[in-house]
Amino acid sequence: MIRYLLGRAAQALFAMFGVMTIVFVIMRLSGDPTLLLVPEGATREQIDLLRHQLGFDRPILVQYADYLWALGRLDLGDSVVQRIAVWRIVAERNPYTLWLASVALAIAAVTGIAVGIATAVWRGTLIERTLMPVVLTGQSMPTFWSGILLILLFGVLLGWLPTSGADRWFSVIMPAVALAGVSMATFARITRTAVIEELSKDYVRAVRAKGIGQAAVVLRHVLRNAAIPIVTIAALEVANLLAGAVIVETVFAWPGMGQLAVQSIQARDFLVVQAIVLLVSAIYVSLNFVADVLYSVIDPRIKLVGGRP
Amino acid sequence: MTPGGAILAAVSRPRRWLAQPGARAVLPAALVLAGFVVVALAAPWLAPLDPARQSLLARLRRPGSAIGGVTYWLGTDELGRDLLSRIIYGARASLTVALLSVAASGTAGTALGVLAGYFRGWTEIAIMRAVDIMLSIPAILLAIITVAVLGPGFLNLIIVLGFTRWPRYTRVAYAQTLSVSTQPFITASRLAGARPPRILLRHVLPNILAPLIVVATLEFGLMVLFEAGLSFLGLGIQPPTPSWGSIMSVGRNYVGTAWWIATFPGLCLFLLVLSVNLVGDHLRDLFDPRSNIRA
């Protein structure tokens, strides 16, 4: 168990190291990263000064080592535009995005799993024929369109919910629903596949033969065995929701990290953009790790030696 | 059935292909898709007006308004431009970007996957580790930071999408190449003196193409969404070139007064992605009902 965990942790660390490297390379794709960071209309002297201050005039390998060393100490640098530590800027917006993503995850998981079970248990009935198109719709619906439609319906037409911002406790409802769409479809698909597969197994027949009703069979036995793929998806979906928040937050003027990322690009505050990409990737990598560990906790049959179970 | 066999079966026995479950939804989806392609190709002839023509008198008019003898079937935007014409031209941007970026990422990703699967050793380790890392960065964020550095625009958009979306092809091409490479006919052609380029192009590639086409179809839908999303954020196609995403970001600002601006391009986007996904899902079921390439 410990060997397995260490192995997976090493893989996660390696992935994170790779992410940092890729971000480092991307930031230098334009040739001179100083030009990304200076405000527009800066003079040549100012650019040269900033290049020297930021150390961009040193050999690339030294810069790379320095960059890794700083990130290793969790130092994200100072914003050139706002002149305060980047982590302060990000930390201020972070809770909004986490709150939005959590509500969206709850909506997506509850509805998605319910729809998945329903379409698996009542295959070939009217229920399946009505629900599957809903799933397909959720999967193909761009969040910025469903968001705008929600604003039109509940904000403009009915006037029930605020069209933007995060001032009221119920402000989160519309962005969360818009964000949840794609995840809901993923949960439904995975749950449906898993439940259908479990329902065809011998133990289900055995349990049924004992005279146990359909509801108990599904909820107590099938769902427990179908939980592995669902839990894995849940971990990955959190990361997808965080990434999807970039667009949804822009639609709803939700003051989270996604909106911050877009604003920072417009304000040429690239260290903030870099920090957000690194942070979300770190969350993504850690959740992948957690999903792998959860695998083994939920299903003790999984062999813990070697690579991915 | 092998993927190649599935293609053959599908082509030679169309009736059986149509009997597959889900096929009833695929026909209309394929028609919708074809419709969008025709609209994009014939945009100059189909668009009733010049998509860039502004008219101060015709600003923010409702769908069906007629001003000065011109009917605006889907209404006008904040500069008095005809929304229908802009949506028709927007289909061009959407499909061109998606097609070119799928071609770029598909070619690069497939090449890397085939190399990793055929040569093994360090090539395999380097490429597949890079794939793992690329997949650890949420694609939209990777695209955003790359656009932010390179600057927005048509060509950069394709470079960015090509650069961020290759790993999925690599994974599939790698797995397929691994299994094809162990087949006797590969050994036979190697023993017959064929060199790697010939083996890879003539023997490996044709045998792994089917699942890659499925990936490309599903990726195509995703690319359409990415283009629209980045343009919506102001990081994609730049004005005055019409793109569904950028029209919608204007529409977001006028959502209280002019609902049509965001609604119609969004509807087109949704229909296009839905039909691509339906076709892609169906192709996947056809080639290999048990595989789950999307996951």
Interface residues (C-beta under 8 A of the other chain):
Chain A: Q11 F14 A15 M16 G18 V19 T21 I22 V23 I26 M27 L29 S30 L36 L136 T137 Q139 S140 M141 P142 F144 W145 I148 L149 I151 L152 G155 V156 T163 I190 T193 A239 N240 L242 A243 G244 V246 I247 T250 V251 A261 V262 I265 Q266 F270 V273 Q274 I276 V277 V280 S281 Y284 V285 N288
Chain B: R129 A130 D132 I133 M134 S136 I137 P138 A139 I140 L141 L142 I144 I145 T146 V147 A148 V149 L150 G151 G221 L225 A228 G229 F232 L233 G234 L235 G245 M248 S249 G251 R252 V255 G256 W259 A262 T263 G266 L267 L269 F270 V273 L274 N277 L278 N292 A295
